[in-house]
Amino acid sequence: MKGILLICDYAAPYKGNFIPSLEYLEDTYKDGKMVYMFPENAQCVSWMPLFQESHKVYFMPNGFFGKKVSWGVLKKLWEIIRTENIQIIHTHFLVYNYALFTAKHTFAKKIKIIAHIHNQFAIPSTKSAPIKKFVMEHSYDTIIGVSKSVADGLNRQIKHKNITYIDNAICFSRLDTYEKISLRDHENQKVVLMAGWPALVKGVDIAAKAIEQLRKKGMDIKLCIMQSGDFEQTQHCVTEAIGSYPDWVEILPPREDVATYYNAADIFLSASRTEGLSYAIIEASYSSAMVCCSNLQGNSLDIPNNKVFVVNDIDGCYEALYNILNRSLKEKISYKTITRDFILKRYSMDGWVKEVVKLYE
């Protein structure tokens, strides 16, 4: 039985949609044995001990996931490949990885290496850019973008004969159980929810300015920002945008059952300036919240009834939010039924697994 090594540069405090997707892939794929590699700091995340009980997991020094190439790291990688009979390496969140490049051209020549790129790819304009580009072009047999926009961006940046895309899927079961909470400060207040890390990338400043305009029109709106990074940076972003940090902004800590937040909000807003493919847009569209997003290809996703505005356009964001807030209850119920049906058909886990497995054959 062929061994498949899933190398994941992932140490988030929650499993999110990413880890359940890999578990579903492992449960579905019967022609191979999957083992996992994470950076050493992933040993500290709360979900890892339970994950290790049912999966074979290796930890690699954090330097492997950066620019370092050492004999110790290469030796450990070789031992994993030999012990687990690895014939396929499938990476996630890695781009130009020097250790993997070295392995590919020494002891891993016969191993198929697949890169799964989860965000928009861009090579920084530095002196080392040509080297990074060369490493990216010569490390992988196949490069997958999580959306067509990511694949298009890869094709613009590098020359590679096998760049494709597979739209990410959603593990809907993790969204069906949630706690019923209220994010409102008082009755009849409307709640706009957004992801806020990193703040400028996610457009926290745009959201704050647009909602400030709505509040000046007499609308009682609260902005709730889901945060997994630096709270102070987000607070600073809001303050810089509107001149103060108001009491109608609340930063929410991360939680595994993110559907609790989606279903406690009236609107989910993505004002992002860049996205590969937004899990949050799809997850929120599946939930009870209305959705408003910037017109990035990785954001809009052709989901029916989501309001879309031009990226960086504060007035456009204001108008989109205003439109949703003025929908009747009948319209909202009808829209959510249509949207949910679309999401279930377009982003099923079975379809995603089928496409990934084709690359393993």
C-alpha beads as a LAMMPS data file, in Angstrom:
LAMMPS data file: protein, C-alpha beads

361 atoms
360 bonds

1 atom types
1 bond types

-500.0 500.0 xlo xhi
-500.0 500.0 ylo yhi
-500.0 500.0 zlo zhi

Masses

1 110.0

Atoms # bond

1 1 1 0.000 0.000 0.000
2 1 1 1.438 3.356 -1.041
3 1 1 2.272 5.864 1.659
4 1 1 1.137 9.474 1.347
5 1 1 2.859 12.126 3.440
6 1 1 0.732 15.208 4.099
7 1 1 3.108 18.046 5.005
8 1 1 1.096 20.803 6.651
9 1 1 2.599 24.123 7.711
10 1 1 -0.329 24.540 10.068
11 1 1 -0.379 25.258 13.793
12 1 1 -3.607 27.212 14.217
13 1 1 -5.359 27.048 17.603
14 1 1 -8.395 25.432 15.947
15 1 1 -8.860 22.662 13.385
16 1 1 -11.053 24.872 11.222
17 1 1 -12.235 23.393 7.960
18 1 1 -8.728 22.336 6.920
19 1 1 -8.116 19.437 9.309
20 1 1 -11.623 17.901 8.930
21 1 1 -11.085 18.014 5.143
22 1 1 -7.888 15.996 5.448
23 1 1 -9.562 13.542 7.818
24 1 1 -12.404 13.065 5.346
25 1 1 -9.861 12.477 2.568
26 1 1 -8.084 9.871 4.686
27 1 1 -11.319 8.094 5.604
28 1 1 -12.434 8.008 1.973
29 1 1 -9.198 7.057 0.213
30 1 1 -8.634 3.300 0.558
31 1 1 -5.646 2.789 -1.757
32 1 1 -3.030 4.366 0.484
33 1 1 -1.895 5.011 4.019
34 1 1 -1.689 8.655 5.079
35 1 1 0.771 10.079 7.569
36 1 1 1.082 13.695 8.653
37 1 1 3.895 16.150 9.258
38 1 1 3.436 19.400 11.194
39 1 1 5.878 22.013 12.534
40 1 1 7.079 21.423 16.089
41 1 1 5.033 24.298 17.494
42 1 1 1.856 22.445 16.430
43 1 1 2.476 20.085 19.359
44 1 1 1.166 22.841 21.639
45 1 1 -2.245 23.372 20.006
46 1 1 -5.190 22.003 21.961
47 1 1 -6.579 19.705 19.240
48 1 1 -3.316 17.911 18.477
49 1 1 -3.268 15.264 21.293
50 1 1 -6.656 13.889 20.248
51 1 1 -5.654 14.048 16.578
52 1 1 -2.555 11.975 17.330
53 1 1 -4.650 9.234 18.889
54 1 1 -6.127 8.288 15.514
55 1 1 -3.488 9.512 13.024
56 1 1 0.225 8.906 12.469
57 1 1 1.897 12.263 13.073
58 1 1 5.503 13.435 12.747
59 1 1 6.811 16.811 13.844
60 1 1 9.577 18.610 11.998
61 1 1 11.709 21.496 13.313
62 1 1 10.154 24.814 12.386
63 1 1 13.229 25.611 10.260
64 1 1 12.099 23.015 7.719
65 1 1 9.116 25.215 6.918
66 1 1 11.346 28.253 6.404
67 1 1 14.557 28.865 4.503
68 1 1 16.856 26.486 6.360
69 1 1 18.268 23.302 4.881
70 1 1 20.130 21.102 7.350
71 1 1 21.465 17.572 7.290
72 1 1 19.383 16.695 10.353
73 1 1 16.132 17.780 8.710
74 1 1 16.901 15.973 5.450
75 1 1 17.887 12.825 7.349
76 1 1 14.615 12.880 9.289
77 1 1 12.611 13.383 6.088
78 1 1 14.405 10.442 4.469
79 1 1 13.694 8.231 7.481
80 1 1 9.979 9.057 7.295
81 1 1 9.906 8.332 3.562
82 1 1 11.666 4.991 4.029
83 1 1 9.740 3.888 7.138
84 1 1 6.299 4.794 5.774
85 1 1 6.940 3.748 2.142
86 1 1 6.110 7.253 0.965
87 1 1 5.356 7.490 -2.760
88 1 1 3.411 10.763 -2.719
89 1 1 4.077 13.964 -0.783
90 1 1 1.156 16.379 -0.638
91 1 1 2.058 19.754 0.867
92 1 1 -0.236 22.426 2.286
93 1 1 0.699 26.075 2.908
94 1 1 4.234 25.547 1.519
95 1 1 5.498 27.542 -1.451
96 1 1 9.219 27.823 -2.223
97 1 1 10.616 25.308 0.275
98 1 1 14.364 24.834 0.065
99 1 1 14.530 21.600 2.073
100 1 1 11.879 19.953 -0.087
101 1 1 13.642 21.189 -3.238
102 1 1 16.872 19.597 -2.039
103 1 1 15.088 16.329 -1.234
104 1 1 13.386 16.275 -4.633
105 1 1 16.693 16.445 -6.464
106 1 1 18.588 13.989 -4.264
107 1 1 16.807 11.083 -2.565
108 1 1 13.162 11.783 -3.517
109 1 1 13.433 11.881 -7.310
110 1 1 10.853 9.130 -7.834
111 1 1 8.339 10.543 -5.370
112 1 1 5.405 12.547 -6.717
113 1 1 5.249 15.875 -4.899
114 1 1 2.018 17.885 -5.012
115 1 1 1.763 21.455 -3.716
116 1 1 -1.614 22.699 -2.502
117 1 1 -1.572 26.513 -2.505
118 1 1 -4.220 28.034 -0.222
119 1 1 -3.611 31.751 -0.746
120 1 1 -2.828 34.115 -3.578
121 1 1 0.777 33.502 -4.593
122 1 1 3.206 36.344 -5.105
123 1 1 6.991 36.383 -5.191
124 1 1 8.335 39.434 -3.331
125 1 1 10.427 41.846 -5.394
126 1 1 13.762 41.113 -3.719
127 1 1 17.203 39.981 -4.887
128 1 1 16.290 36.414 -3.992
129 1 1 13.122 36.431 -6.142
130 1 1 14.702 34.512 -9.083
131 1 1 15.915 31.796 -6.694
132 1 1 12.494 31.478 -5.058
133 1 1 10.852 31.292 -8.457
134 1 1 13.270 28.568 -9.605
135 1 1 12.716 26.547 -6.424
136 1 1 8.952 26.818 -6.809
137 1 1 9.118 25.714 -10.441
138 1 1 11.357 22.703 -9.779
139 1 1 10.082 21.260 -6.496
140 1 1 6.643 20.012 -7.479
141 1 1 5.189 17.638 -10.042
142 1 1 1.756 19.245 -9.715
143 1 1 0.651 22.535 -8.200
144 1 1 -2.979 22.937 -7.086
145 1 1 -4.697 26.223 -6.352
146 1 1 -7.710 26.211 -4.043
147 1 1 -9.590 28.267 -6.622
148 1 1 -9.273 29.332 -10.246
149 1 1 -8.052 32.763 -9.144
150 1 1 -5.175 31.202 -7.201
151 1 1 -4.238 29.007 -10.180
152 1 1 -4.380 32.020 -12.501
153 1 1 -2.086 33.924 -10.159
154 1 1 0.388 31.041 -10.115
155 1 1 0.427 30.905 -13.910
156 1 1 1.234 34.616 -14.038
157 1 1 4.116 34.273 -11.566
158 1 1 5.877 31.045 -12.526
159 1 1 6.384 28.697 -15.451
160 1 1 5.142 25.210 -14.638
161 1 1 3.581 22.648 -16.957
162 1 1 1.072 21.295 -14.451
163 1 1 -0.841 23.991 -12.564
164 1 1 -4.487 23.243 -11.876
165 1 1 -7.151 24.057 -9.296
166 1 1 -9.657 22.245 -7.138
167 1 1 -12.242 24.392 -5.399
168 1 1 -12.014 23.779 -1.683
169 1 1 -14.864 21.882 -0.068
170 1 1 -16.629 22.442 3.214
171 1 1 -17.138 19.942 5.994
172 1 1 -20.767 20.880 6.580
173 1 1 -21.219 18.593 9.585
174 1 1 -18.998 20.878 11.678
175 1 1 -21.392 23.766 10.953
176 1 1 -24.581 21.951 11.951
177 1 1 -23.913 21.961 15.695
178 1 1 -23.505 25.314 17.392
179 1 1 -24.359 27.226 20.534
180 1 1 -27.196 29.723 20.416
181 1 1 -25.755 32.977 21.720
182 1 1 -26.433 36.679 21.272
183 1 1 -23.782 39.160 20.180
184 1 1 -26.161 42.100 20.526
185 1 1 -25.701 44.663 23.268
186 1 1 -29.441 45.268 23.292
187 1 1 -32.616 44.235 21.484
188 1 1 -33.072 45.170 17.802
189 1 1 -29.384 45.896 17.308
190 1 1 -27.955 44.463 14.068
191 1 1 -24.669 42.548 14.128
192 1 1 -22.101 42.563 11.321
193 1 1 -19.493 39.831 11.724
194 1 1 -16.113 39.627 9.991
195 1 1 -12.746 37.875 10.221
196 1 1 -10.036 40.291 11.283
197 1 1 -6.580 38.802 10.932
198 1 1 -4.486 40.325 9.482
199 1 1 -6.503 43.505 9.910
200 1 1 -5.547 45.454 6.773
201 1 1 -5.697 42.387 4.527
202 1 1 -9.180 41.585 5.824
203 1 1 -10.320 45.189 5.342
204 1 1 -11.164 45.988 8.963
205 1 1 -10.645 49.690 8.207
206 1 1 -13.129 49.554 5.310
207 1 1 -15.723 47.816 7.485
208 1 1 -15.311 50.311 10.318
209 1 1 -15.713 53.305 7.994
210 1 1 -18.765 51.849 6.216
211 1 1 -20.508 50.952 9.470
212 1 1 -19.704 54.361 10.925
213 1 1 -21.594 55.850 7.963
214 1 1 -24.574 53.566 8.616
215 1 1 -24.642 54.517 12.284
216 1 1 -24.629 58.208 11.329
217 1 1 -27.800 57.417 9.339
218 1 1 -29.407 56.246 12.573
219 1 1 -28.870 52.491 12.187
220 1 1 -27.948 50.656 15.375
221 1 1 -25.172 48.339 14.176
222 1 1 -22.426 46.492 16.015
223 1 1 -19.229 45.232 14.343
224 1 1 -17.911 41.947 15.725
225 1 1 -14.436 40.916 14.569
226 1 1 -13.320 37.279 14.866
227 1 1 -9.653 37.364 15.732
228 1 1 -6.916 34.758 15.955
229 1 1 -3.929 37.099 15.800
230 1 1 -2.868 40.383 17.378
231 1 1 -5.848 42.062 19.087
232 1 1 -3.941 45.338 19.482
233 1 1 -3.233 45.545 15.743
234 1 1 -6.943 45.229 15.010
235 1 1 -7.816 47.877 17.576
236 1 1 -5.181 50.160 16.058
237 1 1 -6.587 49.562 12.560
238 1 1 -10.070 50.615 13.686
239 1 1 -8.732 53.678 15.517
240 1 1 -6.675 54.765 12.511
241 1 1 -9.711 54.366 10.243
242 1 1 -12.300 56.369 12.195
243 1 1 -10.269 58.297 14.777
244 1 1 -11.339 56.340 17.865
245 1 1 -12.079 52.837 19.124
246 1 1 -15.861 52.912 19.672
247 1 1 -18.026 50.816 21.974
248 1 1 -19.875 49.371 18.959
249 1 1 -16.813 47.311 17.983
250 1 1 -16.105 44.001 19.736
251 1 1 -13.214 41.608 19.102
252 1 1 -14.160 37.958 19.471
253 1 1 -11.718 35.186 20.409
254 1 1 -11.398 32.151 18.089
255 1 1 -13.627 29.162 18.730
256 1 1 -13.767 25.757 17.107
257 1 1 -17.549 25.872 16.577
258 1 1 -17.347 28.948 14.366
259 1 1 -20.954 28.372 13.281
260 1 1 -21.937 29.805 16.667
261 1 1 -20.676 33.193 15.501
262 1 1 -22.136 32.920 11.978
263 1 1 -25.597 32.133 13.313
264 1 1 -25.470 34.927 15.877
265 1 1 -24.862 37.566 13.196
266 1 1 -27.242 39.313 10.824
267 1 1 -24.556 39.859 8.183
268 1 1 -21.165 38.307 7.541
269 1 1 -18.865 40.823 5.848
270 1 1 -15.653 40.099 3.957
271 1 1 -14.000 43.359 2.956
272 1 1 -10.767 41.544 2.095
273 1 1 -8.129 43.019 -0.165
274 1 1 -6.835 39.568 -1.148
275 1 1 -8.145 36.010 -0.787
276 1 1 -7.277 32.611 -2.235
277 1 1 -10.632 31.042 -1.590
278 1 1 -12.597 32.206 1.421
279 1 1 -13.822 29.353 3.624
280 1 1 -15.630 31.948 5.707
281 1 1 -17.722 33.230 2.776
282 1 1 -18.920 29.707 2.006
283 1 1 -19.488 28.771 5.651
284 1 1 -21.396 31.959 6.385
285 1 1 -23.495 31.501 3.228
286 1 1 -24.439 28.066 4.551
287 1 1 -25.473 29.560 7.904
288 1 1 -28.312 31.932 8.723
289 1 1 -26.332 35.152 8.139
290 1 1 -26.655 37.254 4.991
291 1 1 -23.306 37.738 3.224
292 1 1 -21.615 40.838 1.834
293 1 1 -18.148 40.703 0.258
294 1 1 -15.586 42.489 -1.885
295 1 1 -15.450 41.440 -5.523
296 1 1 -12.280 39.361 -5.389
297 1 1 -12.549 36.187 -7.456
298 1 1 -11.647 34.214 -4.341
299 1 1 -14.493 35.918 -2.488
300 1 1 -17.534 36.237 -4.720
301 1 1 -17.572 32.599 -5.892
302 1 1 -20.800 33.080 -7.886
303 1 1 -22.860 32.410 -4.740
304 1 1 -26.429 33.624 -5.392
305 1 1 -27.845 36.503 -3.331
306 1 1 -24.548 37.555 -1.740
307 1 1 -24.038 41.299 -2.123
308 1 1 -20.732 42.180 -3.765
309 1 1 -18.888 45.517 -3.843
310 1 1 -15.659 46.696 -5.449
311 1 1 -12.582 45.979 -3.336
312 1 1 -11.412 49.006 -1.281
313 1 1 -14.677 50.875 -2.025
314 1 1 -15.993 52.164 1.313
315 1 1 -19.140 53.676 -0.226
316 1 1 -19.782 50.421 -2.099
317 1 1 -19.464 48.478 1.152
318 1 1 -21.859 50.908 2.833
319 1 1 -24.436 50.530 0.044
320 1 1 -24.176 46.712 0.037
321 1 1 -24.690 46.534 3.808
322 1 1 -27.561 49.034 3.590
323 1 1 -29.240 46.918 0.894
324 1 1 -29.054 43.755 2.996
325 1 1 -30.270 45.483 6.158
326 1 1 -33.356 46.687 4.289
327 1 1 -34.369 43.280 2.947
328 1 1 -37.683 41.993 4.225
329 1 1 -37.868 38.858 6.359
330 1 1 -39.597 37.055 3.477
331 1 1 -36.751 37.983 1.111
332 1 1 -34.119 36.820 3.592
333 1 1 -35.752 33.410 4.082
334 1 1 -36.142 32.906 0.333
335 1 1 -32.567 33.997 -0.402
336 1 1 -31.066 31.732 2.269
337 1 1 -32.901 28.670 0.921
338 1 1 -31.549 29.258 -2.593
339 1 1 -28.044 30.076 -1.340
340 1 1 -27.828 27.045 0.961
341 1 1 -28.904 24.667 -1.823
342 1 1 -26.208 26.115 -4.094
343 1 1 -23.508 25.733 -1.417
344 1 1 -24.410 22.106 -0.690
345 1 1 -24.144 21.164 -4.371
346 1 1 -21.045 23.202 -5.261
347 1 1 -18.810 22.590 -2.246
348 1 1 -19.464 19.002 -1.231
349 1 1 -16.588 17.119 0.381
350 1 1 -17.170 14.060 -1.836
351 1 1 -16.545 16.081 -4.982
352 1 1 -13.346 17.564 -3.541
353 1 1 -11.993 14.169 -2.499
354 1 1 -12.733 12.733 -5.943
355 1 1 -10.632 15.427 -7.614
356 1 1 -7.743 15.117 -5.149
357 1 1 -7.645 11.335 -5.485
358 1 1 -7.242 11.667 -9.277
359 1 1 -3.882 13.304 -8.609
360 1 1 -2.801 10.371 -6.444
361 1 1 -3.326 7.827 -9.232

Bonds

1 1 1 2
2 1 2 3
3 1 3 4
4 1 4 5
5 1 5 6
6 1 6 7
7 1 7 8
8 1 8 9
9 1 9 10
10 1 10 11
11 1 11 12
12 1 12 13
13 1 13 14
14 1 14 15
15 1 15 16
16 1 16 17
17 1 17 18
18 1 18 19
19 1 19 20
20 1 20 21
21 1 21 22
22 1 22 23
23 1 23 24
24 1 24 25
25 1 25 26
26 1 26 27
27 1 27 28
28 1 28 29
29 1 29 30
30 1 30 31
31 1 31 32
32 1 32 33
33 1 33 34
34 1 34 35
35 1 35 36
36 1 36 37
37 1 37 38
38 1 38 39
39 1 39 40
40 1 40 41
41 1 41 42
42 1 42 43
43 1 43 44
44 1 44 45
45 1 45 46
46 1 46 47
47 1 47 48
48 1 48 49
49 1 49 50
50 1 50 51
51 1 51 52
52 1 52 53
53 1 53 54
54 1 54 55
55 1 55 56
56 1 56 57
57 1 57 58
58 1 58 59
59 1 59 60
60 1 60 61
61 1 61 62
62 1 62 63
63 1 63 64
64 1 64 65
65 1 65 66
66 1 66 67
67 1 67 68
68 1 68 69
69 1 69 70
70 1 70 71
71 1 71 72
72 1 72 73
73 1 73 74
74 1 74 75
75 1 75 76
76 1 76 77
77 1 77 78
78 1 78 79
79 1 79 80
80 1 80 81
81 1 81 82
82 1 82 83
83 1 83 84
84 1 84 85
85 1 85 86
86 1 86 87
87 1 87 88
88 1 88 89
89 1 89 90
90 1 90 91
91 1 91 92
92 1 92 93
93 1 93 94
94 1 94 95
95 1 95 96
96 1 96 97
97 1 97 98
98 1 98 99
99 1 99 100
100 1 100 101
101 1 101 102
102 1 102 103
103 1 103 104
104 1 104 105
105 1 105 106
106 1 106 107
107 1 107 108
108 1 108 109
109 1 109 110
110 1 110 111
111 1 111 112
112 1 112 113
113 1 113 114
114 1 114 115
115 1 115 116
116 1 116 117
117 1 117 118
118 1 118 119
119 1 119 120
120 1 120 121
121 1 121 122
122 1 122 123
123 1 123 124
124 1 124 125
125 1 125 126
126 1 126 127
127 1 127 128
128 1 128 129
129 1 129 130
130 1 130 131
131 1 131 132
132 1 132 133
133 1 133 134
134 1 134 135
135 1 135 136
136 1 136 137
137 1 137 138
138 1 138 139
139 1 139 140
140 1 140 141
141 1 141 142
142 1 142 143
143 1 143 144
144 1 144 145
145 1 145 146
146 1 146 147
147 1 147 148
148 1 148 149
149 1 149 150
150 1 150 151
151 1 151 152
152 1 152 153
153 1 153 154
154 1 154 155
155 1 155 156
156 1 156 157
157 1 157 158
158 1 158 159
159 1 159 160
160 1 160 161
161 1 161 162
162 1 162 163
163 1 163 164
164 1 164 165
165 1 165 166
166 1 166 167
167 1 167 168
168 1 168 169
169 1 169 170
170 1 170 171
171 1 171 172
172 1 172 173
173 1 173 174
174 1 174 175
175 1 175 176
176 1 176 177
177 1 177 178
178 1 178 179
179 1 179 180
180 1 180 181
181 1 181 182
182 1 182 183
183 1 183 184
184 1 184 185
185 1 185 186
186 1 186 187
187 1 187 188
188 1 188 189
189 1 189 190
190 1 190 191
191 1 191 192
192 1 192 193
193 1 193 194
194 1 194 195
195 1 195 196
196 1 196 197
197 1 197 198
198 1 198 199
199 1 199 200
200 1 200 201
201 1 201 202
202 1 202 203
203 1 203 204
204 1 204 205
205 1 205 206
206 1 206 207
207 1 207 208
208 1 208 209
209 1 209 210
210 1 210 211
211 1 211 212
212 1 212 213
213 1 213 214
214 1 214 215
215 1 215 216
216 1 216 217
217 1 217 218
218 1 218 219
219 1 219 220
220 1 220 221
221 1 221 222
222 1 222 223
223 1 223 224
224 1 224 225
225 1 225 226
226 1 226 227
227 1 227 228
228 1 228 229
229 1 229 230
230 1 230 231
231 1 231 232
232 1 232 233
233 1 233 234
234 1 234 235
235 1 235 236
236 1 236 237
237 1 237 238
238 1 238 239
239 1 239 240
240 1 240 241
241 1 241 242
242 1 242 243
243 1 243 244
244 1 244 245
245 1 245 246
246 1 246 247
247 1 247 248
248 1 248 249
249 1 249 250
250 1 250 251
251 1 251 252
252 1 252 253
253 1 253 254
254 1 254 255
255 1 255 256
256 1 256 257
257 1 257 258
258 1 258 259
259 1 259 260
260 1 260 261
261 1 261 262
262 1 262 263
263 1 263 264
264 1 264 265
265 1 265 266
266 1 266 267
267 1 267 268
268 1 268 269
269 1 269 270
270 1 270 271
271 1 271 272
272 1 272 273
273 1 273 274
274 1 274 275
275 1 275 276
276 1 276 277
277 1 277 278
278 1 278 279
279 1 279 280
280 1 280 281
281 1 281 282
282 1 282 283
283 1 283 284
284 1 284 285
285 1 285 286
286 1 286 287
287 1 287 288
288 1 288 289
289 1 289 290
290 1 290 291
291 1 291 292
292 1 292 293
293 1 293 294
294 1 294 295
295 1 295 296
296 1 296 297
297 1 297 298
298 1 298 299
299 1 299 300
300 1 300 301
301 1 301 302
302 1 302 303
303 1 303 304
304 1 304 305
305 1 305 306
306 1 306 307
307 1 307 308
308 1 308 309
309 1 309 310
310 1 310 311
311 1 311 312
312 1 312 313
313 1 313 314
314 1 314 315
315 1 315 316
316 1 316 317
317 1 317 318
318 1 318 319
319 1 319 320
320 1 320 321
321 1 321 322
322 1 322 323
323 1 323 324
324 1 324 325
325 1 325 326
326 1 326 327
327 1 327 328
328 1 328 329
329 1 329 330
330 1 330 331
331 1 331 332
332 1 332 333
333 1 333 334
334 1 334 335
335 1 335 336
336 1 336 337
337 1 337 338
338 1 338 339
339 1 339 340
340 1 340 341
341 1 341 342
342 1 342 343
343 1 343 344
344 1 344 345
345 1 345 346
346 1 346 347
347 1 347 348
348 1 348 349
349 1 349 350
350 1 350 351
351 1 351 352
352 1 352 353
353 1 353 354
354 1 354 355
355 1 355 356
356 1 356 357
357 1 357 358
358 1 358 359
359 1 359 360
360 1 360 361
